[in-house]
Every structure is written in structure tokens, then in C-alpha cells.
Amino acid sequence: MSNELTPAQIQRLIEYANSFDTERNKRWVNVSHKLAIFDQFLVVTAQGLGKLDSKLLIEDELLVQQGSTSSPFGDMSDHITMSYLWVLGAYEVIRSLEQRAREKADFLPEQKESLQQLKCRFERLRIPLAKFEAAKKHSNTDSHIAYPGVNTQLGISWQVSQDTWITRRELSDSMLELFESINA
């Protein structure tokens, strides 16, 4: 049995690697420069998260429309894993900005409340994903595991309580809109 890929398999891998929402990626690149007020490295981090978000968006759309992603491997494991990693990385950006805004009155004063609210939304998902425990604010209602699933409109989501699902897309949209509101 040969390990060589066929031309069709190679083409599918190339298409998979190159599929992303160009307009969404441009929005991320534009807002990333506003984050230099925190640290220059955050520009690169936001652009990386934005590029990943732009790819996950396409995969979510395919998942919703066709019931599968474009993964040449025929499963959703890569998509779920990349969505999970995006949440962990994006949370750290929001956490860092919120902490600075809380500690320094002149840092993003117009976004302070929105940063706090978004951080709480991310925490509710991030804590069970990363620590396998419910977020403290929801310890009486939430599971210690965030169970992955598919929202029929927005794609990858996680169930954190009996009646609460959190989608990656909603977190991403909120984060991008918040960054766009920064007047740097």
C-alpha cells in the first residue's frame, strides 16, 4: 500500500488549507493594529486568531449547510479542536485587555464594561474546556465539561449547562465588534 497522495487528494488538501473568509480576515487585520496600545505583539496574536477565525467561519458554514466540513480527513475532529484552541487563545487576549482596563483608568475606558462582560462570557466556556470544572459564577448550574456540538445556524458550540449552549461564532463576533469599537 502506497502512502503517496493522489492528485485529487492533494487538490483537496490545498483547498482545505486555503479556504477562509477574506473579508472577515481583513476586519481582523484592521482591528489588530488598534491593539498595539496594549503591546506590539498583540497585533500579531490578533491577526493569527483572526486568520483562524476566518477559516473556522467557512468550516462552520459548510457544517451547517452540508453536515460536514471540508476536511480531507472526513471528520470534524480538526474543526472542533481548532475551535477549542481559538477559544483558549481569544480568551487570553480578552482577559489581558480587561485586566489592564481594570487596573488603569485611562486604558480603554469606553470599552471597560464590554471587556468585563465578554470576559465573563468567555470564562463560562473556557473554564470547563481548560480546567474541567464549571466556572465559579456558574458552579451551581454548569457541568464540569463543555460538551461539543453543532448549532444549526452558527456551527461549533458547547453545552455548558442543561439549557445553555455557547457558540464560538457568537464569541468571535462579539470580540471583533468590540475591537472595532476601539478608537485608537
C-alpha positions as CSV (number, residue, x, y, z in Angstrom):
1,M,0.0,0.0,0.0
2,S,1.4,3.3,-1.1
3,N,1.5,6.4,1.1
4,E,1.5,8.7,-1.9
5,L,-1.4,11.1,-2.3
6,T,-3.4,11.2,-5.5
7,P,-3.7,14.5,-7.4
8,A,-7.3,14.7,-6.2
9,Q,-6.3,14.3,-2.6
10,I,-3.5,16.9,-3.0
11,Q,-6.0,19.3,-4.5
12,R,-8.5,18.7,-1.7
13,L,-5.7,19.4,0.9
14,I,-4.8,22.6,-0.8
15,E,-8.4,23.8,-1.0
16,Y,-8.9,22.9,2.7
17,A,-5.7,24.8,3.7
18,N,-6.6,27.9,1.7
19,S,-10.3,28.3,2.4
20,F,-11.1,31.2,4.6
21,D,-13.3,34.3,4.7
22,T,-11.2,37.0,3.1
23,E,-13.4,39.9,4.2
24,R,-13.6,38.6,7.8
25,N,-9.8,38.3,7.8
26,K,-9.4,41.9,6.6
27,R,-11.6,43.1,9.5
28,W,-9.3,41.3,11.9
29,V,-6.1,42.7,10.3
30,N,-7.6,46.2,10.6
31,V,-8.6,46.0,14.2
32,S,-5.3,44.2,15.2
33,H,-3.4,47.5,14.8
34,K,-5.6,49.1,17.4
35,L,-4.4,46.6,19.9
36,A,-0.8,47.9,19.8
37,I,-1.8,50.3,22.6
38,F,-1.5,47.2,24.8
39,D,1.5,45.6,23.3
40,Q,3.0,45.3,19.8
41,F,2.9,41.5,20.0
42,L,-0.8,41.6,20.4
43,V,-1.1,42.8,16.8
44,V,0.4,39.5,15.6
45,T,-1.6,37.5,18.0
46,A,-4.9,39.1,16.9
47,Q,-4.0,38.6,13.3
48,G,-3.3,34.9,13.9
49,L,-6.6,34.5,15.8
50,G,-8.4,36.4,13.1
51,K,-7.0,34.2,10.3
52,L,-8.0,31.1,12.3
53,D,-11.5,32.6,12.9
54,S,-11.8,33.3,9.2
55,K,-11.1,29.7,8.4
56,L,-13.4,28.3,11.1
57,L,-16.2,30.5,9.8
58,I,-16.0,28.8,6.4
59,E,-15.9,25.4,8.0
60,D,-18.9,26.3,10.3
61,E,-20.9,27.4,7.2
62,L,-20.1,24.1,5.4
63,L,-21.0,22.2,8.6
64,V,-24.4,23.9,8.8
65,Q,-25.2,23.7,5.1
66,Q,-23.8,20.2,4.3
67,G,-23.5,18.5,7.6
68,S,-19.7,18.1,7.2
69,T,-16.6,20.3,7.0
70,S,-14.2,20.4,4.0
71,S,-11.6,18.4,6.0
72,P,-9.9,15.9,3.7
73,F,-9.8,13.5,6.6
74,G,-13.6,13.1,6.6
75,D,-14.4,14.0,10.2
76,M,-15.0,17.1,12.4
77,S,-12.2,16.5,14.9
78,D,-9.8,19.1,13.5
79,H,-12.6,21.6,13.4
80,I,-13.6,21.0,17.0
81,T,-10.0,21.1,18.1
82,M,-9.2,24.3,16.2
83,S,-12.4,25.9,17.6
84,Y,-11.4,24.8,21.1
85,L,-7.9,26.3,20.7
86,W,-9.3,29.5,19.2
87,V,-11.5,30.0,22.4
88,L,-8.5,29.4,24.6
89,G,-6.3,31.9,22.7
90,A,-9.0,34.5,22.3
91,Y,-9.9,34.3,26.0
92,E,-6.3,35.2,27.0
93,V,-6.4,38.3,24.8
94,I,-9.7,39.5,26.3
95,R,-8.5,38.6,29.8
96,S,-5.3,40.7,29.4
97,L,-7.1,43.7,28.0
98,E,-9.8,43.5,30.7
99,Q,-7.2,43.3,33.4
100,R,-5.3,46.3,32.1
101,A,-8.6,48.3,31.8
102,R,-9.5,47.4,35.3
103,E,-6.1,48.4,36.7
104,K,-5.5,51.6,34.6
105,A,-8.4,54.1,34.4
106,D,-7.1,55.6,31.2
107,F,-6.8,52.3,29.3
108,L,-9.9,51.7,27.0
109,P,-12.3,53.4,29.4
110,E,-15.1,53.3,26.8
111,Q,-14.7,49.5,26.4
112,K,-14.1,48.6,30.1
113,E,-17.7,47.3,30.7
114,S,-17.8,45.5,27.4
115,L,-14.5,43.8,28.1
116,Q,-15.7,42.7,31.5
117,Q,-18.9,41.2,30.0
118,L,-17.1,39.5,27.2
119,K,-14.5,38.1,29.6
120,C,-17.4,36.6,31.7
121,R,-18.9,35.0,28.5
122,F,-15.6,33.5,27.5
123,E,-14.9,32.3,31.1
124,R,-18.1,30.3,31.2
125,L,-16.8,28.2,28.3
126,R,-13.1,28.5,28.8
127,I,-13.0,27.2,32.4
128,P,-14.7,23.8,31.6
129,L,-12.7,23.5,28.4
130,A,-9.3,24.1,30.0
131,K,-9.8,23.0,33.7
132,F,-12.6,20.5,33.5
133,E,-14.6,22.4,36.1
134,A,-17.5,24.8,36.0
135,A,-16.8,28.5,36.1
136,K,-17.2,29.7,39.6
137,K,-20.1,32.1,38.8
138,H,-22.0,29.1,37.3
139,S,-20.8,26.3,39.6
140,N,-24.4,25.5,40.7
141,T,-25.8,25.2,37.2
142,D,-23.0,24.3,34.8
143,S,-21.3,21.0,34.1
144,H,-17.6,20.5,34.7
145,I,-17.3,19.5,31.0
146,A,-18.2,21.7,28.0
147,Y,-19.7,19.2,25.6
148,P,-19.1,20.0,21.9
149,G,-22.0,20.1,19.5
150,V,-23.3,21.8,16.4
151,N,-25.6,24.8,16.4
152,T,-27.7,24.5,13.3
153,Q,-27.2,28.2,12.3
154,L,-23.7,29.1,13.7
155,G,-21.7,25.9,13.7
156,I,-19.5,24.6,16.6
157,S,-20.9,25.2,20.0
158,W,-20.5,23.7,23.5
159,Q,-23.1,22.8,26.0
160,V,-22.2,24.2,29.5
161,S,-25.4,23.5,31.3
162,Q,-28.7,21.7,30.7
163,D,-30.1,24.7,28.8
164,T,-27.1,26.8,27.8
165,W,-25.0,26.4,24.6
166,I,-22.2,28.8,23.7
167,T,-21.1,29.1,20.1
168,R,-17.6,30.0,19.0
169,R,-19.1,32.3,16.3
170,E,-21.0,34.4,18.8
171,L,-17.9,34.9,20.9
172,S,-15.9,35.7,17.8
173,D,-18.4,38.2,16.5
174,S,-18.6,39.9,19.9
175,M,-14.8,40.1,20.2
176,L,-14.4,41.5,16.7
177,E,-17.1,44.1,17.2
178,L,-15.6,45.2,20.5
179,F,-12.2,45.6,18.9
180,E,-13.8,47.6,16.0
181,S,-15.3,50.0,18.6
182,I,-11.8,51.0,19.9
183,N,-10.8,54.5,18.8
184,A,-7.0,54.1,18.8
